[in-house]
Amino acid sequence: LKIIFNGGDSYIKDVQWIFAPSAYDAYKIMRYGQKKIRYGSTIIYGVSSRSHSIFFVNIVTLSEESEASYSIYKFCDLAGSERVKKADTHGIRLKETQRINTSLMVLGRCLSIVHANQKAKRIVELVPVRESKLTLLIQASLTGRERLSMIVNILPIKTFFDENMNVLAFSAKELS
């Protein structure tokens, strides 16, 4: 993906914007996009997403006075981090795993810096949003111009205890 900047915001170059007159139409578009996600198998998961998925919803509302309000919702379904040795990845799976893990590491670093800045009530360190395409796309949330919420899924079985603890620690940063 090529990322472009305009007025302090980042966008995906040549992204296709599709008008959805109803929530159901938006849902169908999202389902179509989900079919584009790359999946592959690893030793840990028979079916594992091999890329992040980002879905933007722009909502324009017109009031009776013909005034428009505009809201953007960004949904990111992040591919999970995997330990290379435990997943026993090789070749293309290894490269995918490394890209996913690097992207998530940058996101984690950004969240830690945002948290530290909020705790100090001043900018102690700049948030390194330019280090990954994912963080570039959600930079408005990471720099406090948009709200950020995180939903985490874990597989609650003993063999994934370490991974689950890492995911929960990753998502436990309090952002306001």
MOHU-V862675 format. One record per residue. N is the residue number from 1. RES is the residue in one letter. OMEGA is omega as a letter, one per 20 degrees, with the letter a starting at -180 (NA if undefined). D_LAST is the distance of its C-alpha to the last C-alpha in whole Angstrom. Layout:
n:res:omega:d_last
N:RES:OMEGA:D_LAST
N:RES:OMEGA:D_LAST
This chain:
n:res:omega:d_last
1:L:r:30
2:K:r:30
3:I:r:27
4:I:a:27
5:F:r:25
6:N:r:25
7:G:r:24
8:G:r:21
9:D:r:20
10:S:a:22
11:Y:r:24
12:I:a:27
13:K:r:30
14:D:r:33
15:V:a:30
16:Q:r:32
17:W:a:30
18:I:r:32
19:F:r:32
20:A:a:31
21:P:a:33
22:S:r:31
23:A:r:29
24:Y:r:32
25:D:r:32
26:A:r:29
27:Y:r:29
28:K:r:32
29:I:r:31
30:M:r:28
31:R:r:31
32:Y:r:33
33:G:r:30
34:Q:r:30
35:K:a:34
36:K:r:33
37:I:r:31
38:R:r:33
39:Y:r:34
40:G:r:36
41:S:r:37
42:T:r:36
43:I:a:38
44:I:a:35
45:Y:r:34
46:G:r:37
47:V:a:35
48:S:r:32
49:S:a:30
50:R:r:30
51:S:r:28
52:H:r:24
53:S:a:24
54:I:a:22
55:F:r:23
56:F:r:22
57:V:r:22
58:N:a:23
59:I:r:24
60:V:a:26
61:T:r:27
62:L:r:29
63:S:r:30
64:E:r:33
65:E:a:34
66:S:r:33
67:E:a:30
68:A:r:27
69:S:a:24
70:Y:r:22
71:S:r:19
72:I:r:19
73:Y:r:17
74:K:r:17
75:F:r:18
76:C:r:19
77:D:a:21
78:L:r:21
79:A:a:24
80:G:r:24
81:S:r:25
82:E:r:29
83:R:a:30
84:V:a:33
85:K:a:36
86:K:r:35
87:A:a:35
88:D:a:38
89:T:r:37
90:H:r:40
91:G:a:40
92:I:r:38
93:R:r:36
94:L:r:36
95:K:r:34
96:E:a:32
97:T:r:31
98:Q:r:30
99:R:r:29
100:I:a:26
101:N:r:25
102:T:r:25
103:S:r:23
104:L:r:20
105:M:r:21
106:V:r:20
107:L:r:16
108:G:r:16
109:R:r:17
110:C:r:14
111:L:r:11
112:S:a:13
113:I:r:13
114:V:r:9
115:H:r:8
116:A:r:12
117:N:r:11
118:Q:r:8
119:K:a:10
120:A:a:13
121:K:r:11
122:R:r:13
123:I:r:14
124:V:a:16
125:E:r:17
126:L:r:17
127:V:a:15
128:P:a:18
129:V:a:18
130:R:a:22
131:E:r:23
132:S:r:22
133:K:r:23
134:L:a:20
135:T:r:18
136:L:a:19
137:L:r:19
138:I:a:15
139:Q:r:15
140:A:r:13
141:S:a:10
142:L:r:10
143:T:r:11
144:G:r:8
145:R:r:11
146:E:r:10
147:R:a:8
148:L:r:8
149:S:a:10
150:M:r:12
151:I:a:16
152:V:r:18
153:N:r:21
154:I:r:24
155:L:a:27
156:P:r:28
157:I:a:31
158:K:a:32
159:T:a:33
160:F:a:30
161:F:a:28
162:D:r:27
163:E:a:26
164:N:r:24
165:M:r:23
166:N:r:22
167:V:a:20
168:L:r:18
169:A:r:17
170:F:a:16
171:S:a:13
172:A:r:12
173:K:r:10
174:E:r:7
175:L:r:4
176:S:NA:0
